[in-house]
Amino acid sequence: MTAITSSWLTSPHPSAVGGGRRLAWLDAMRGIAALCVVFDHLGYDVLQHARHLVYQWFDPGTYGVFVFFLVSGYIVPASLERKGSLRSFWVSRIFRLYPLYALVMGTAAGLKLAGLGSLRGAASAPEATALGSALMLSNVLGVPNAVNVIWTLSYEMVFYLLLTALFVTGTHRHSNRFAVGFAVAAVVLGGVLPQAALSGGVLGTRLVAVLADLLVGGGIALAVTRRKLPKTAGAVLAGGTGILLLAVNGQWVEPWEALSILALMFTGTMIYRAEHGQFGRRRAAAGAVAVFVLIIVAGLWWHSYSSGTPGAAELVWDRRMVTTLALAGITFAAGLAWRHRKIPAILPWLGLVSYSVYLVHPLLIELYRDIPGTRGPHPFPVQMLLAAAFLLVLLGCCALTHRFVEVPMQRQGRKLAARLGAWCGPGNPVPPPRSSPADVTAG
């Protein structure tokens, strides 16, 4: 880890994120992260023994989503700055995320109607689930996650809302403070904040979902206008609503983990700023180490607090949590250090289809479980063949969804953003980050 960090600290600053050029090392990490999540979920049905052995030391699913959060923190603020306006950013995000999301949610509902799948409790409260899932905030609105993996999208969305508020108010340049601040909050408040305080209280799930949709949707609508007062009020309203939901209305993600997720995402942003000369690299490296240490402390502290007297299971959980978080950080650091080296083409391609891999694989697992003869115990070679066959089918499906859903809809999003710019003007410009000579030379 020291050698990796030293390599990054001494390498030259690139000038900028190059236009439409994809960052292969980020795509490679996305691809690896997506496959780890697939292994985690498929391991309940195939390669169970291998999964059990791995889980004694390492949680591949959590590792995958932690890497995703670091990558999002690195690249999403860069996308916002490159586009130059919040309106273009939100059009891009909507056309990037929602088409496949809607397809997967609709397919999950169709499979349920056909008796081939499960909506994980969503069918018992369809109206509340629809309201809670409309803005991808299901996990912080107390409604069922109709597809198990969409819980992470709630925290991605909160991050976007918070970014919007920070950019409009001009406080987005202090990524290090937000990264460390959320990590400190995870330690101090991670076991004190209530869970489902709003949805589980007198308001109820349905009313909270309606209010949240109105506040967040209305806030974004105001934030993309050109008038200063409405856009500031809207951005703060949407961002504040997101933070409130994350802090006191999460479901199974404990408050310390929810706050840690934001700390990881802002750590990715901090590293991006250091990488592009907007922040001292040594300060960024020290901040990143501090964040990871604080998150580990928060996890160990609040898990032991909630579990009582530690036993064998708690000790395994502690060990797994430390190694998983450390490996996520090492993976990101290694990718950053080796970003200029040639990467096997399969890994960036996996990154391109990683969103499809992430959302589609739970549906295929549901179908797999309904195939006769797949449930029973199988010899290890048969399990390997089943896993390989599943992966081939999954990647084939994801190549299709990426080609015929993601790519054309992203293209339409760019066209719409250009038309809106021509009709309504450039929108409220995003202030560029400022870098001080002291910050740049400190790296």
C-alpha atoms as one frame of an Amber mdcrd trajectory, in Angstrom:
protein
   0.000   0.000   0.000   2.878   2.367   0.847   4.546   1.736  -2.505   1.273
   2.299  -4.338   0.619   5.555  -2.496   4.189   6.749  -3.067   3.830   6.090
  -6.796   0.735   8.275  -6.942   2.288  11.042  -4.831   5.315  11.373  -7.078
   3.640  11.018 -10.501   2.853  14.197 -12.463  -0.565  15.800 -12.474  -2.558
  15.190 -15.647  -3.978  18.321 -17.170  -7.643  17.348 -17.119 -10.164  14.655
 -17.638  -9.947  14.268 -21.368 -13.240  15.104 -23.050 -15.032  11.918 -23.992
 -12.022   9.676 -23.299 -12.989   6.884 -20.959 -10.798   6.204 -17.959  -9.979
   2.525 -18.419  -8.729   2.002 -14.873 -12.033   3.207 -13.443 -13.960   0.960
 -15.822 -11.770  -1.970 -14.824 -12.567  -1.408 -11.158 -16.275  -1.169 -11.943
 -16.092  -4.479 -13.772 -14.254  -6.223 -10.940 -16.656  -4.769  -8.376 -19.703
  -5.930 -10.346 -18.367  -9.490 -10.610 -17.708  -9.572  -6.869 -21.333  -8.618
  -6.204 -22.489 -11.347  -8.613 -20.318 -13.922  -6.825 -21.753 -12.842  -3.495
 -25.379 -13.282  -4.590 -24.907 -16.346  -6.794 -22.947 -17.998  -4.008 -26.171
 -18.746  -2.141 -27.099 -21.182  -4.939 -23.782 -22.140  -6.556 -20.295 -22.453
  -5.001 -21.785 -22.303  -1.517 -18.736 -23.867   0.130 -16.361 -21.473  -1.621
 -18.547 -18.557  -0.546 -18.522 -19.774   3.056 -14.729 -20.021   3.075 -14.306
 -16.581   1.531 -16.738 -15.072   4.027 -14.556 -16.082   6.928 -12.190 -13.302
   5.891 -13.759 -11.168   3.200 -17.194  -9.905   2.096 -17.114  -9.718  -1.724
 -20.519  -8.019  -2.019 -19.673  -5.207   0.376 -16.239  -4.895  -1.227 -17.886
  -4.451  -4.612 -20.266  -1.711  -3.518 -17.511   0.091  -1.580 -15.399   0.178
  -4.751 -18.445   1.439  -6.683 -18.910   4.241  -4.153 -15.261   5.297  -4.384
 -15.439   5.332  -8.191 -18.680   7.338  -8.150 -17.151   9.852  -5.771 -14.192
  10.227  -8.107 -16.006  10.561 -11.422 -19.466  12.066 -10.735 -18.267  15.518
  -9.547 -15.887  15.529 -12.535 -18.865  14.918 -14.808 -20.769  17.780 -13.204
 -17.855  20.181 -13.638 -17.235  19.068 -17.218 -20.861  19.574 -18.251 -20.833
  23.042 -16.738 -24.446  23.179 -15.545 -26.688  21.375 -13.106 -29.412  21.023
 -15.714 -27.121  19.108 -18.081 -25.850  17.038 -15.181 -29.322  15.962 -14.071
 -30.480  15.229 -17.613 -27.372  13.073 -18.029 -27.951  11.236 -14.737 -31.610
  10.580 -15.501 -30.901   9.168 -18.958 -27.921   7.232 -17.613 -29.703   5.539
 -14.711 -33.450   5.475 -15.207 -34.042   3.601 -18.498 -32.367   0.376 -17.353
 -33.702   0.874 -13.816 -37.260   1.114 -15.162 -36.737  -1.921 -17.403 -35.403
  -4.034 -14.540 -38.146  -2.967 -12.136 -40.797  -3.668 -14.757 -39.273  -7.050
 -15.552 -39.186  -7.936 -11.850 -42.891  -7.103 -11.602 -43.604  -9.177 -14.719
 -41.709 -12.157 -13.318 -43.704 -11.903 -10.112 -46.982 -11.921 -12.027 -45.777
 -14.968 -13.956 -44.878 -16.746 -10.725 -41.177 -16.795 -11.580 -39.736 -14.313
  -9.148 -40.093 -12.303  -5.984 -40.505  -8.601  -5.347 -39.102  -8.973  -1.829
 -42.258  -7.765  -0.107 -43.022  -4.975  -2.578 -46.204  -6.710  -3.766 -47.741
  -6.317  -0.305 -47.389  -2.516  -0.469 -47.302  -1.630  -4.186 -48.322   2.031
  -3.846 -45.800   2.861  -1.136 -43.100   0.924  -2.979 -43.812   2.796  -6.219
 -43.674   6.157  -4.433 -40.503   5.224  -2.583 -38.775   3.816  -5.637 -39.703
   6.637  -8.038 -36.627   8.715  -7.141 -34.407   5.707  -6.365 -34.671   6.396
  -2.637 -36.307   3.144  -1.534 -33.772   2.239   1.128 -34.030   5.592   2.896
 -37.823   5.738   2.577 -38.579   2.496   4.380 -40.119   0.699   1.388 -39.043
  -2.724   0.097 -36.168  -2.888  -2.360 -38.077  -4.732  -5.100 -34.735  -5.792
  -6.594 -32.210  -6.442  -3.846 -29.316  -4.416  -5.290 -31.185  -1.132  -5.720
 -30.541  -0.206  -2.087 -27.170   1.257  -3.145 -28.873   3.592  -5.634 -30.514
   5.351  -2.672 -27.112   6.421  -1.376 -25.902   7.351  -4.863 -28.967   9.589
  -5.199 -28.379  11.219  -1.805 -24.808  11.922  -2.924 -26.086  13.594  -6.124
 -28.512  15.709  -4.094 -25.787  16.742  -1.701 -23.438  17.548  -4.579 -26.127
  19.757  -6.096 -26.458  21.723  -2.867 -22.692  22.051  -2.472 -22.118  23.236
  -6.039 -24.913  25.801  -5.921 -23.684  27.203  -2.607 -20.038  27.181  -3.735
 -18.856  24.829  -0.974 -17.999  21.881  -3.232 -14.263  22.571  -3.143 -13.829
  21.244   0.394 -14.064  17.520  -0.375 -11.493  16.660   2.293 -13.569  18.289
   5.007 -16.718  16.471   3.961 -14.912  13.133   3.682 -13.371  13.371   7.140
 -16.470  15.044   8.576 -18.796  12.206   7.557 -16.265   9.661   8.815 -16.123
  11.425  12.184 -19.925  11.546  12.252 -19.959   7.775  11.638 -17.860   7.305
  14.777 -19.687   9.821  16.970 -23.278   9.416  15.778 -23.277   6.056  14.012
 -24.972   4.189  16.806 -27.012   7.057  18.240 -29.099   8.145  15.266 -32.445
   6.355  14.985 -33.414   4.132  12.071 -36.735   4.520  10.232 -37.604   7.366
  12.593 -39.903   9.006  10.034 -41.417   6.085   8.131 -41.746   4.027  11.286
 -43.234   6.909  13.290 -46.526   8.738  13.193 -46.049   9.885   9.579 -45.975
   6.412   8.091 -44.173   5.084   5.050 -46.590   6.329   2.384 -46.759   9.933
   3.619 -42.987  10.153   4.061 -42.483   8.846   0.513 -44.945  11.406  -0.900
 -43.335  14.286   1.006 -39.833  13.189   0.046 -40.752  12.931  -3.639 -42.247
  16.415  -3.558 -39.346  17.986  -1.672 -36.607  16.297  -3.685 -38.304  16.625
  -7.066 -39.346  20.216  -6.437 -35.914  21.066  -5.065 -34.149  19.742  -8.161
 -36.583  21.611 -10.423 -35.731  24.859  -8.642 -32.008  24.089  -8.526 -31.716
  23.920 -12.311 -33.298  27.348 -12.833 -31.222  30.472 -13.460 -32.416  32.728
 -10.645 -30.078  32.657  -7.692 -32.543  32.588  -4.799 -34.830  29.815  -6.122
 -31.954  27.633  -7.269 -30.161  27.980  -3.929 -33.328  27.276  -1.969 -34.161
  24.285  -4.180 -30.690  22.777  -3.994 -30.530  23.135  -0.210 -34.044  21.710
   0.122 -33.270  18.640  -1.995 -29.859  18.066  -0.410 -31.151  18.591   3.110
 -34.002  16.151   2.524 -31.569  13.548   1.257 -29.257  13.885   4.258 -32.167
  13.781   6.703 -33.490  10.577   5.148 -30.060   8.963   5.121 -29.354   9.881
   8.737 -32.617   8.919  10.436 -34.742   6.897   8.020 -32.596   4.107   6.618
 -33.712   0.491   6.626 -31.212  -2.276   7.250 -28.120  -0.104   6.637 -27.108
   1.157  10.064 -26.415   4.903  10.490 -22.664   4.408  10.889 -22.529   2.582
   7.566 -24.721   5.138   5.786 -22.463   7.973   6.955 -19.410   5.909   6.013
 -20.746   5.546   2.480 -20.822   9.325   2.080 -17.330   9.543   3.579 -16.075
   7.050   0.974 -17.699   8.930  -1.886 -16.213  12.240  -0.810 -12.869  10.479
  -0.426 -13.115   9.583  -4.104 -13.857  13.253  -4.869 -10.920  14.378  -2.757
  -8.587  12.050  -4.663  -9.956  13.352  -7.962  -9.206  16.928  -6.921  -5.697
  16.002  -5.829  -5.155  14.095  -9.077  -6.047  17.196 -11.083  -4.017  19.722
  -9.148  -6.863  21.240  -7.159  -5.748  19.861  -3.821  -2.458  18.751  -2.255
  -1.759  15.081  -2.893  -0.098  14.464   0.448  -3.042  16.036   2.230  -5.396
  13.905   0.162  -3.467  10.732   0.963  -3.468  11.582   4.673  -7.185  12.386
   4.517  -7.971   9.108   2.760  -6.064   7.096   5.363  -7.855   8.992   8.138
 -11.248   8.249   6.561 -10.564   4.526   6.280  -9.276   4.345   9.849 -12.303
   6.223  11.171 -14.730   4.001   9.258 -13.060   0.893  10.643 -13.282   2.355
  14.151 -16.957   3.195  13.606 -17.763  -0.296  12.365 -15.922  -2.106  15.132
 -17.234   0.223  17.821 -20.915   0.286  16.921 -21.081  -3.364  15.907 -19.697
  -4.428  19.276 -22.064  -1.971  20.978 -25.123  -3.452  19.268 -24.094  -7.118
  19.482 -23.223  -7.154  23.195 -20.794  -9.792  24.419 -18.548 -10.719  21.492
 -18.663 -14.293  20.266 -17.137 -16.226  17.412 -19.598 -14.787  14.866 -18.892
 -11.213  15.974 -15.138 -11.752  15.729 -15.519 -13.107  12.187 -17.653 -10.076
  11.290 -15.014  -7.697  12.688 -12.217  -9.413  10.798 -14.242  -9.470   7.589
 -15.182  -5.794   7.901 -11.558  -4.673   8.326 -10.189  -6.756   5.446 -13.058
  -5.813   3.120 -12.686  -2.075   3.653  -8.896  -2.254   3.465  -9.011  -4.216
   0.199 -11.471  -1.728  -1.301  -9.050   1.091  -0.502  -6.043  -0.859  -1.793
  -7.901  -1.668  -5.022  -8.652   1.991  -5.665  -5.097   3.027  -4.779  -3.656
   0.347  -7.082  -5.901   1.425  -9.940  -4.849   5.030  -9.436  -1.148   4.144
  -9.327  -1.334   1.969 -12.431  -3.762   4.159 -14.387  -1.308   4.820 -17.226
  -0.552   1.151 -17.875  -2.285  -0.931 -20.487  -5.266  -2.831 -19.104  -6.643
  -6.053 -20.630  -9.567  -5.029 -22.843 -12.023  -7.348 -21.096 -11.845  -5.347
 -17.855 -12.821  -1.931 -19.306 -15.589  -3.674 -21.260 -16.887  -5.193 -18.030
 -16.879  -1.683 -16.620 -18.946  -0.423 -19.545 -21.633  -3.043 -18.884 -21.222
  -3.027 -15.094 -24.472  -1.135 -14.453 -26.327  -3.771 -16.462 -24.438  -6.561
 -14.674 -25.339  -5.032 -11.332 -29.062  -4.613 -12.026 -29.745  -7.618 -14.254
 -28.038 -10.432 -12.336 -30.642 -10.612  -9.509 -33.364 -11.262 -12.104 -31.356
 -14.072 -13.687 -30.728 -15.580 -10.254 -34.494 -15.580  -9.666 -34.964 -17.448
 -12.956 -32.084 -19.815 -12.176 -33.740 -20.847  -8.937 -36.855 -21.911 -10.851
 -34.943 -24.271 -13.156 -35.505 -27.866 -12.030 -32.446 -29.593 -10.659 -30.394
 -26.494  -9.895 -31.156 -26.314  -6.169 -29.687 -29.570  -4.933 -26.063 -30.045
  -3.827 -23.682 -30.659  -6.736 -20.041 -31.735  -6.958 -17.617 -28.850  -7.181
 -16.844 -29.335 -10.925 -20.583 -29.190 -11.678 -20.890 -26.032  -9.584 -18.071
 -24.450 -11.570 -19.825 -25.325 -14.833 -23.107 -23.902 -13.555 -21.389 -20.682
 -12.433 -19.600 -20.344 -15.788 -22.851 -20.917 -17.702 -24.637 -18.348 -15.549
 -21.880 -15.807 -16.143 -21.968 -16.330 -19.911 -25.742 -15.862 -20.015 -25.485
 -12.805 -17.765 -22.793 -11.123 -19.850 -24.710 -11.869 -23.029 -27.852 -10.262
 -21.615 -25.879  -7.285 -20.339 -24.200  -6.752 -23.708 -27.688  -6.499 -25.184
 -29.104  -4.179 -22.506 -26.057  -1.948 -22.741 -26.215  -1.838 -26.537 -29.964
  -1.385 -26.927 -30.999   0.383 -23.710 -28.113   2.216 -22.067 -26.235   3.533
 -25.113 -29.228   4.875 -27.098 -30.818   6.436 -24.028 -27.573   8.146 -23.057
 -27.398   9.461 -26.603 -30.918  10.817 -26.293 -29.967  12.440 -22.998 -27.094
  14.291 -24.633 -29.377  15.460 -27.438 -31.999  16.664 -24.957 -29.390  18.518
 -22.894 -28.146  20.237 -26.070 -31.678  21.210 -27.085 -32.459  22.580 -23.647
 -29.256  24.568 -23.786 -30.258  26.017 -27.158 -33.819  26.803 -26.048 -33.251
  28.004 -22.516 -29.629  29.082 -22.414 -26.712  27.281 -20.784 -28.436  26.942
 -17.427 -26.926  27.855 -14.104 -23.183  27.413 -14.590 -21.191  25.298 -12.166
 -18.383  27.330 -10.613 -15.014  25.736 -11.401 -12.955  24.489  -8.452 -10.197
  26.803  -7.361  -6.714  25.556  -6.564  -4.215  27.483  -4.540  -0.469  27.295
  -5.233   0.004  25.966  -1.711  -2.400  23.122  -2.350  -0.804  22.124  -5.644
   2.779  22.248  -4.435   1.893  20.356  -1.280   1.477  17.250  -3.438
